[in-house]
Amino acid sequence: SALDEVARGLGTPGGAGTSGGSQWPSRAAHKSREADLSEIYLATCVYAVYDPVTRRCTFANAGHLPPAVVEPGEAALLLDVPPGMPLGVGGEPFEEVEVELKEGSLLALYTDGLVESRDHPLDEGLEALRAALVEPERPIEDVCDHVLSTLDTRHGEDDIALLVARIQGLPADAVGDWRLPREPRSVGRARELARDRLLDWGLDDLVDTTELLVSELVTNALRYGEGETRLRLLRDRTLVCEVWDAGLVQPRRRRARDTDEGGRGLQLVGLLSVAWGSRRTPRGKIVWFELALPDGAPAAELSVEQLLSMY
């Protein structure tokens, strides 16, 4: 829905596509003001969020072709995700579909240039894609190479993109998941839970940073969020920390003034983590950050410029 608003703004004179003194204004800016016409910018999109704990994937579609899934020992199938309207049309809701994916399955996302051309109707191209997605246990690069060499990809009529991911869930001992009541003592409890779990995992070097950032996110959830707070730690190729709440307002990083006693929490998160962000859930939002797993090298010290940027 947010991308749809952006796309509609691109076609509005004075909107997102013509603001900021762009050197290349949209063609709409050259149309007669009296006609009050605007360009229409359309794009298709499929959006997927995978949860490695539940092994469930949530899809939303804006006029794009359906994702393909191939499970071990099975033929590939196209997921029944309602196509919806392309981005930029506006006025139509986007449906969500949640699908449970088996361990070791392959999920394929692609553009129509891969499966459609003048010589090959879309239905034939989709069937060819399903037939080419085989042997999901093979290395992903080999699967992609086989698809691209099997299908007619040299027609040059459209851009071609293929994204393939292997479904890998996290074992129970790689997950920490706790629910916290809406009370001030939950901040300290969250730090304690995170510290104990990291020590169990042997990630002693990450304890101090994780405690600090968990404290900041849980404090924000209690202060600005709604409903019950949930803390989840995931040990994968990185350490992922998620803080859930029922509020819909997304966090916004701001620069605190010299005299402010607070307001630097998200700056700390941005400086000390590998990556961070937020996403909506059906019942609120998740704010998350990632930390690199220790490799034996000493942790890098923050530079003077990074520290001063917080003030």
BELPE-V378146 format. One record per pair of residues at least 4 apart in sequence whose C-alpha atoms are under 8 Angstrom apart, sorted by sequence separation. I is the first residue (numbers start at 1). J is the second residue. D is the distance in whole Angstrom. If there is no record, write none. Layout:
i/j/d
I/J/D
I/J/D
This chain:
i/j/d
1/5/6
2/6/6
3/7/6
4/8/6
5/9/6
6/10/6
7/11/7
8/12/7
11/15/7
12/16/7
13/17/8
14/18/5
15/19/6
18/22/6
25/29/6
26/30/8
27/31/7
31/35/7
32/36/7
33/37/8
51/55/6
52/56/7
70/74/6
71/75/7
85/89/7
101/105/7
110/114/7
111/115/8
112/116/6
113/117/7
116/120/6
117/121/6
120/124/6
121/125/6
122/126/6
123/127/6
124/128/6
125/129/6
126/130/6
127/131/6
128/132/6
129/133/6
130/134/8
136/140/8
138/142/7
139/143/7
140/144/6
141/145/6
142/146/6
143/147/6
144/148/6
145/149/6
146/150/6
147/151/6
148/152/8
149/153/8
170/174/6
171/175/7
182/186/7
184/188/8
185/189/6
186/190/6
187/191/6
188/192/6
189/193/6
190/194/6
191/195/6
192/196/6
193/197/6
194/198/6
195/199/6
196/200/6
197/201/6
198/202/6
199/203/6
203/207/7
206/210/6
207/211/6
208/212/6
209/213/6
210/214/6
211/215/6
212/216/6
213/217/6
214/218/6
215/219/6
216/220/6
217/221/6
218/222/6
219/223/6
220/224/6
221/225/5
222/226/7
235/239/5
236/240/8
256/260/6
264/268/6
265/269/6
266/270/6
267/271/6
268/272/6
269/273/6
270/274/8
280/284/6
281/285/5
302/306/6
303/307/6
304/308/6
305/309/6
306/310/7
307/311/8
10/15/6
11/16/8
12/17/7
13/18/6
14/19/6
31/36/8
32/37/8
50/55/7
51/56/6
70/75/6
71/76/7
85/90/8
115/120/8
116/121/6
117/122/8
120/125/6
138/143/7
148/153/6
170/175/7
181/186/7
198/203/5
199/204/5
220/225/7
221/226/7
234/239/6
235/240/7
270/275/7
280/285/4
281/286/7
302/307/7
9/15/5
10/16/5
11/17/6
12/18/8
31/37/7
50/56/6
51/57/6
70/76/4
116/122/5
180/186/6
198/204/6
233/239/7
234/240/5
256/262/7
270/276/7
279/285/6
280/286/6
9/16/5
10/17/4
18/25/5
31/38/8
50/57/4
69/76/6
70/77/6
85/92/7
115/122/6
136/143/7
153/160/8
222/229/7
233/240/6
234/241/6
256/263/5
269/276/7
278/285/7
279/286/5
9/17/6
10/18/7
17/25/7
18/26/6
49/57/6
50/58/6
68/76/7
69/77/6
84/92/8
135/143/8
198/206/7
199/207/8
221/229/7
233/241/5
255/263/7
256/264/6
278/286/5
279/287/7
17/26/6
28/37/7
48/57/7
49/58/5
68/77/6
69/78/6
84/93/8
85/94/8
115/124/8
116/125/6
134/143/7
198/207/6
232/241/6
233/242/6
254/263/7
255/264/7
278/287/4
6/16/7
28/38/5
48/58/6
49/59/7
68/78/4
69/79/7
84/94/6
115/125/4
133/143/7
180/190/8
231/241/7
232/242/5
254/264/8
277/287/6
278/288/6
18/29/7
28/39/5
48/59/5
67/78/6
68/79/6
84/95/7
114/125/8
115/126/6
218/229/7
231/242/6
232/243/6
276/287/8
277/288/6
27/39/7
47/59/6
48/60/7
66/78/6
67/79/6
195/207/6
230/242/8
231/243/5
254/266/8
255/267/8
276/288/5
277/289/7
26/39/8
46/59/7
47/60/5
66/79/6
82/95/7
115/128/8
194/207/8
230/243/6
231/244/6
253/266/6
254/267/8
276/289/4
46/60/6
47/61/6
66/80/7
67/81/8
115/129/7
132/146/7
133/147/7
229/243/7
230/244/5
252/266/8
253/267/7
275/289/6
276/290/6
11/26/8
13/28/6
14/29/8
46/61/4
66/81/6
81/96/8
132/147/5
195/210/8
229/244/6
230/245/7
274/289/7
275/290/5
12/28/8
13/29/6
45/61/6
46/62/6
81/97/6
194/210/7
195/211/7
229/245/5
273/289/6
274/290/5
275/291/7
11/28/7
44/61/8
45/62/5
46/63/8
66/83/7
194/211/7
228/245/6
229/246/8
273/290/6
274/291/5
44/62/5
45/63/7
46/64/6
65/83/7
129/147/7
132/150/7
144/162/7
227/245/6
228/246/7
273/291/5
274/292/7
44/63/5
45/64/5
46/65/8
64/83/6
132/151/8
192/211/8
226/245/6
227/246/5
273/292/8
44/64/5
46/66/8
61/81/7
63/83/5
144/164/7
191/211/5
194/214/8
225/245/6
226/246/5
227/247/7
269/289/7
60/81/7
61/82/7
62/83/6
63/84/5
176/197/7
191/212/8
225/246/6
226/247/5
59/81/7
60/82/8
61/83/5
62/84/5
63/85/5
64/86/7
129/151/7
221/243/8
225/247/5
61/84/6
62/85/5
63/86/5
128/151/7
191/214/6
221/244/8
224/247/8
225/248/8
61/85/8
62/86/5
63/87/8
140/164/7
190/214/7
191/215/6
221/245/6
225/249/8
13/38/6
62/87/6
140/165/7
190/215/7
218/243/7
12/38/5
125/151/8
140/166/8
217/243/7
11/38/5
12/39/7
188/215/7
214/241/8
251/278/7
11/39/4
187/215/6
190/218/7
250/278/7
10/39/8
11/40/5
214/243/8
250/279/8
10/40/8
11/41/6
106/136/6
10/41/7
71/102/7
105/136/6
187/218/6
8/40/7
62/94/7
72/104/7
104/136/7
186/218/8
187/219/6
248/280/7
8/41/7
61/94/7
71/104/7
72/105/6
104/137/7
7/41/6
60/94/6
61/95/7
71/105/4
7/42/7
60/95/6
61/96/8
70/105/6
71/106/7
250/285/7
271/306/7
7/43/8
60/96/5
69/105/7
70/106/5
115/151/8
247/283/8
248/284/5
249/285/8
251/287/8
59/96/6
60/97/7
69/106/6
70/107/7
114/151/7
246/283/6
247/284/5
248/285/6
58/96/7
59/97/5
69/107/5
114/152/8
117/155/7
184/222/8
246/284/4
247/285/6
58/97/6
59/98/6
68/107/6
69/108/6
114/153/6
183/222/7
194/233/8
245/284/6
246/285/6
58/98/4
67/107/7
68/108/5
113/153/8
117/157/7
182/222/6
244/284/7
245/285/6
45/86/7
57/98/6
58/99/6
67/108/6
68/109/7
190/231/7
244/285/6
245/286/7
44/86/5
45/87/7
56/98/7
57/99/5
67/109/5
244/286/4
268/310/8
43/86/6
44/87/6
56/99/6
57/100/6
66/109/8
67/110/8
243/286/6
244/287/7
267/310/7
42/86/6
43/87/5
56/100/4
57/101/7
113/157/7
242/286/6
243/287/5
42/87/5
43/88/7
55/100/6
56/101/6
65/110/8
113/158/5
114/159/8
182/227/7
242/287/6
243/288/6
41/87/8
42/88/5
54/100/8
55/101/6
65/111/7
112/158/8
113/159/6
114/160/5
182/228/6
242/288/4
264/310/7
41/88/6
42/89/7
55/102/7
64/111/8
65/112/7
113/160/5
114/161/7
181/228/6
182/229/7
241/288/5
242/289/7
40/88/7
55/103/8
111/159/8
112/160/7
113/161/8
114/162/8
180/228/6
181/229/6
217/265/8
240/288/7
241/289/5
111/160/6
179/228/7
180/229/5
216/265/6
240/289/6
241/290/6
110/160/8
111/161/5
179/229/6
180/230/6
216/266/8
240/290/5
110/161/5
111/162/7
179/230/4
180/231/8
239/290/6
240/291/7
78/130/8
110/162/4
178/230/6
179/231/6
213/265/8
238/290/6
239/291/5
77/130/7
109/162/6
110/163/6
177/230/7
178/231/5
238/291/6
239/292/6
258/311/6
76/130/5
108/162/7
109/163/5
177/231/6
178/232/6
238/292/5
239/293/6
256/310/7
257/311/7
75/130/7
76/131/7
108/163/6
109/164/6
176/231/8
177/232/4
213/268/7
237/292/8
238/293/5
255/310/7
256/311/6
75/131/8
108/164/4
176/232/5
177/233/7
213/269/6
237/293/7
255/311/7
76/133/6
107/164/6
108/165/7
175/232/7
176/233/5
75/133/8
76/134/7
106/164/7
107/165/5
175/233/6
176/234/7
75/134/7
106/165/6
107/166/6
175/234/5
106/166/5
107/167/7
174/234/6
175/235/7
105/166/6
106/167/6
174/235/5
68/130/8
73/135/8
104/166/6
105/167/5
174/236/7
70/133/7
72/135/7
104/167/5
209/272/7
70/134/7
72/136/6
103/167/6
104/168/6
170/234/8
71/136/7
72/137/7
102/167/7
103/168/6
70/136/7
101/167/7
103/169/7
170/236/7
217/287/7
8/87/8
7/87/6
8/88/5
7/88/5
8/89/7
6/88/8
8/90/7
4/87/5
5/88/7
3/87/7
4/88/5
4/89/7
5/90/7
206/291/8
4/90/6
206/293/8
206/294/8
205/294/7
203/293/8
203/294/7
1/93/8
1/94/7
55/167/8
55/168/8
55/169/6
54/169/8
52/168/7
53/169/6
52/169/4
53/170/6
51/169/8
52/170/6
53/171/8
53/172/8
53/175/8
